[in-house]
Structures are given as C-alpha cells and as structure tokens.
Amino acid sequence: MQGAFEEHMRALEAAGARTRLVRTREDLEELDGIVLPGGESTTMTMLMERVGLLEPVREAIQAGLATLATCAGMVVLAREITDGMPEQKGLGLLDIGVRRNGYGRQVESFESPLHIEGMDGTDFPGVFIRSPLVERTGDVKVMATYDGHPVAVRQGRIVALCFHPELTSDLRLHREFVRLAASR
C-alpha cells in the first residue's frame, strides 16, 4: 500500500518467487510469505487499518506466515516504538523496541558492509535510509549488528532488517526469504 514494495517485488522475482500486491483481506489467501517494506510506518499502519488489513495481517503472521520486514516494516512489527506518533498503531508481534529514524534523517543516510550470521561469502551491503534503531531485544535471534546495535533479527518465521536489501543488487537475503517462505 505504501513503501518500497516494487523494489521488493523485483528482487523476489529475481530470486525465483511469484509475487502479488496485498491490498485486501482476500489478497492474503494462499500466500507463502509477505513483505512489510520500508516507507513511512505511521502511514502504512493507518492505510492498513483504513482498508481493514491491520488485523488480518496480524493474524496471518501470528499463524506462521513468513514475513520479511525492512526499515519501516520493522517498526510496524515492533512491540515497542519509543518515539512513535501518539495515535500510531502497529502489529506488536516482534519482541524488540525501536526508535523510528534512530540512525538519523534522510540526509544522514549511509551504507555499511554487514556480516550477517549464516550468510556465506562476503559482507552484505547495508543501505540505511532513515532507519530504525533497535534499542531493546527480547526473544529474537540477532543476525547482524552495526555499531553495537542489532540491525537484522529473526523471530520464528519473521525476519526484520533496519536496512534496505531491495536497494542493492545482492539477492542473498531475498533468496533466503524465499526459502523460508517455501519451508512450510
């Protein structure tokens, strides 16, 4: 509905997945996985609520739908948002606390190589654009850190990233997500 969904669709298709947009409750049927992209977390949740998708998406993820959340998608999933808008609702499914735009404003965007646990080969190119800062982790597996803070976490079938893998030509994370989604 909002965010970098087209870039994720291209990356997932290049990684071998079939994709479709989710804009209605019916679009959730028979999915193997869902991506909550980067964008603006408050707008994303308001739009999902307005079209009646907030609760169905929450229920689908709670029922085990594989989920890849990047940047704002991570904020939408977080249990705690330390600087969210007063009316901001989220899904509250990922046991982390985040600060929106914790790595700075748009002009402070940066790239950094990241060592991601379990990923073979070279470091992954982390693209950080108004990224959330993970301030607290609970029952999640930290897969990568930057400057002492988690930037990639996994909880069950949820993978959440502070950065934007869809803005790189490196398909390793999207391939891993396709494998996770197919592993039901």
C-alpha positions in Angstrom: 0.0 0.0 0.0 2.9 2.3 0.7 6.7 2.0 0.6 9.3 0.2 -1.4 7.1 -2.7 -2.5 8.0 -2.6 -6.2 11.7 -2.9 -5.4 11.0 -5.9 -3.2 8.8 -7.5 -5.9 11.6 -7.2 -8.5 14.2 -8.7 -6.0 11.8 -11.6 -5.0 11.0 -12.4 -8.7 14.8 -12.3 -9.5 15.2 -14.8 -6.6 12.6 -17.1 -8.1 9.4 -16.1 -6.3 6.0 -15.3 -7.8 4.7 -12.1 -6.3 1.4 -10.1 -5.9 0.4 -7.0 -4.1 -1.7 -7.3 -0.9 -4.3 -4.6 -0.8 -7.3 -6.6 0.5 -8.0 -9.3 3.0 -8.6 -11.7 0.1 -5.1 -11.0 -1.2 -3.7 -12.7 1.9 -5.2 -16.0 1.0 -2.7 -18.8 0.0 0.4 -16.7 0.5 3.7 -18.3 1.5 5.2 -15.0 2.7 4.7 -11.3 3.0 7.0 -8.3 2.9 6.4 -5.3 5.0 8.6 -2.8 3.2 10.4 0.4 4.0 8.3 3.5 3.8 6.6 5.5 6.5 5.4 3.3 9.3 2.6 5.6 10.5 1.2 5.9 7.0 1.5 2.2 6.5 -0.5 1.2 9.6 -3.1 3.9 9.0 -3.7 2.7 5.5 -3.8 -1.0 6.6 -6.3 0.0 9.3 -8.4 2.1 6.9 -8.9 -0.8 4.4 -9.3 -3.4 7.1 -6.0 -5.2 6.7 -4.3 -4.5 10.1 -5.9 -7.3 12.0 -5.9 -9.9 9.1 -2.2 -9.2 8.6 -1.5 -9.6 12.3 -3.5 -12.9 12.4 -1.7 -14.3 9.3 1.7 -13.5 10.7 0.7 -14.9 14.2 -0.4 -18.1 12.3 3.1 -18.5 10.8 3.1 -16.6 7.6 6.7 -16.0 6.7 7.4 -12.3 7.0 10.3 -10.1 5.8 10.2 -6.6 7.3 12.6 -3.9 6.2 13.1 -0.5 7.8 9.5 0.9 8.4 8.2 -2.6 8.2 10.4 -3.4 11.2 8.8 -0.5 13.1 5.3 -1.8 12.2 6.1 -5.2 13.6 7.9 -4.0 16.8 6.3 -4.4 20.2 7.7 -1.1 21.4 8.1 2.2 19.4 9.9 4.7 21.7 9.2 7.7 19.6 6.1 6.8 17.6 3.2 9.1 16.8 0.7 9.2 19.7 -2.0 7.5 17.5 0.4 5.1 15.8 -0.7 1.5 15.9 1.5 -1.4 15.0 1.3 -5.1 14.9 3.3 -5.6 18.1 4.5 -9.1 17.0 8.3 -8.7 17.1 9.9 -8.8 20.5 12.0 -5.6 20.0 11.9 -2.0 20.9 12.8 0.5 18.2 13.3 4.2 17.7 12.0 5.5 14.4 14.6 7.2 12.3 17.1 6.3 15.0 20.0 6.4 12.5 19.1 10.0 11.5 17.2 11.9 8.9 17.3 11.4 5.1 20.5 13.5 4.7 22.3 11.2 7.2 21.6 8.0 5.1 24.7 5.8 4.7 25.9 2.4 3.5 27.9 -0.1 5.5 29.1 -3.7 4.9 27.3 -6.1 7.3 28.4 -9.5 8.4 25.1 -11.5 8.6 25.2 -14.7 10.6 24.6 -17.8 8.5 25.2 -16.0 5.2 28.0 -17.3 3.2 30.6 -15.3 1.4 31.2 -11.6 1.6 29.5 -9.0 3.8 26.1 -7.7 2.8 25.8 -4.1 1.6 23.6 -2.4 4.2 21.7 0.6 2.9 20.4 2.7 5.8 17.8 5.4 5.0 16.0 7.0 7.9 16.4 3.5 9.5 15.0 2.5 12.9 17.4 1.9 15.8 16.8 -1.3 17.7 17.1 -0.3 21.4 15.9 -3.5 23.0 15.7 -7.1 22.0 13.7 -9.8 23.7 13.2 -13.3 22.4 14.8 -12.8 18.9 17.9 -14.1 17.3 20.3 -11.2 16.3 21.7 -12.0 12.9 23.7 -8.8 12.3 24.8 -5.7 14.2 26.1 -2.3 13.3 27.9 -0.1 15.9 26.8 -2.4 18.7 23.1 -2.4 17.8 21.1 -5.2 16.2 20.2 -4.4 12.5 18.9 -7.9 11.5 16.8 -10.1 13.7 14.8 -13.2 13.4 11.9 -14.5 15.5 10.4 -17.7 14.2 9.3 -17.0 10.6 9.8 -13.3 10.9 13.0 -11.7 9.6 13.3 -7.9 10.3 16.0 -5.6 9.0 16.8 -2.0 9.8 18.3 -1.6 6.3 17.1 -1.9 2.6 18.3 -5.1 0.8 15.9 -4.3 -2.0 18.0 -1.3 -3.0 21.1 -3.4 -3.7 21.9 -5.9 -6.4 22.7 -8.6 -3.8 19.8 -11.1 -3.7 21.1 -13.3 -0.9 18.6 -12.1 1.7 15.7 -12.3 -0.7 16.7 -15.8 -1.7 16.9 -16.8 2.0 13.4 -15.3 2.5 12.1 -17.3 -0.5 13.5 -20.5 1.1 11.9 -19.6 4.4 8.5 -19.0 2.9 8.7 -22.3 1.0 9.6 -24.3 4.1 6.1 -24.6 5.4 
